[in-house]
Amino acid sequence: MTPARVRHLLAAEIRLLLGERLTIAILAALLAALCLGAHTGAERVAAERAAIARAAEDEARAVREARAAHVRYAQASDVKVHYWQDPTHAFGYMTQFLTVHAVKPPTPLAVLATGQSDVQPGLMRMSFGFSTVFDDTAYDLGAVGRLRLGAFDLAFVLVALVPLAVIALAGTRLCAEQDSGLLRLIAAQPVAPRRVAGAKFGAAALVLLAALLGGTALALGLFGGLGPPAEGGGTLALLAAALAAYTLFWVAACALAASLWRGAVFALVILVLAWACLTVALPASLSLAVDALAPRPSRIAAIDASREAQERFSLAPEGRRIAAAWLAERAPQAGAALRDAPEIRRLARDAFYDAAVASHREAARLHAEATARWSRRLAPLSPAASLLLALETAAGTDAARHAAFLAAAAEYRRSLRAFFEPRILAQALHPVPVCAGCQARLDFDAYDAVPAFPAPVDGEAPWRQALLCLGGLLASTLLLAAAAFRRFAAWPA
């Protein structure tokens, strides 16, 4: 068959496919699902950005109020100002007025996948002492029933629903002709089965790719998921190629099912079972494998250690001994009376508490990193899991980014303590005289010098994961296509 006849046969199959009402219904339903998924993602991203904006306003308001208090307290007054009411003192500001946050901002492609973001915090207010056993509890989960259902986002549509659309559109190609007896008439023509199968499944692939890529781009454009080309453009191109390979993988699966020559019902049953195994059962099994390979450390043991540390310090002799040891280590020249100062006892308590739960926090950090690492290693075993991980990594909602965020938040808390602790000690050892009649200490006004949270950025992870996904999907697609090509060597007897 000449190339011109092949093109003519392919064009005829495309016209035939587009002329079917079922095709239009499937494509319309797919477009609606894509738009709904993009809308869900856009709402989530808007809510996250609004929360970050509110947090930034809270931080700015806290600084404005502290500055106003500094001006007000610089005047003589009969009103006594306790240390916990005094933002002009480093200790009072750190413990009562400090408002800073660790922030995991949405990425340019955050609309693509909800991932871990609905159950793990992307915004945490920094605090000290007994309230910081677990960093990942600083989050309101909302309705548990809704979380159990999962988010209807673009990732769900692309990973779970697109294969069903492919099966509905291409699952009965050639099989329907076999059931109706039309296949015998086709086989009587001077055309090889591979040519006919290539035209039929090639037409289905072209229609599906055009509808899927165009519909996804339209949904992202309508709901603000397409940022400037410089922001994630290369990653988006790789994801588009991976999505095309994922679609072709299922088209090749349809062709392989048709090559068995068992009829339309048998082919659909096989394909639906394959969909259930590859998009539901296998990813769930891989998740269980990750849990087994990266066992979660005991939170009960961490809580017990926390309570034990609180109880030990609350005992008067033990608490005074701990405070004295802490002060002697950092300021040997300090007098014995200073160890009972509120700021010294608080700093000593927090340091003692941090040391008591340090091993549990480290175990939690290692568990988060191990979970992300095993997820990356096992994802290529499932086409659905591989594409989902690529989408989540591009969206910045994957486990690896969250593990890096928690580690950065813990390091940020340490940097805040390193900023305030020397100032508090210096003020306790050498109090600064204030104006006559002034009730506040007026020895701290470095509000703008408080460290800001440095959000960790891994610009290579999204495109690297998308590239790995693309390579795995192409290999799987070629394997299925080669098996189908071999079986289409001859018409059924």
Beta strands, then each sheet from edge to edge (+ up, - down):
strand 1: 101-103
strand 2: 123-125
sheet 1: 1+ 2-
end
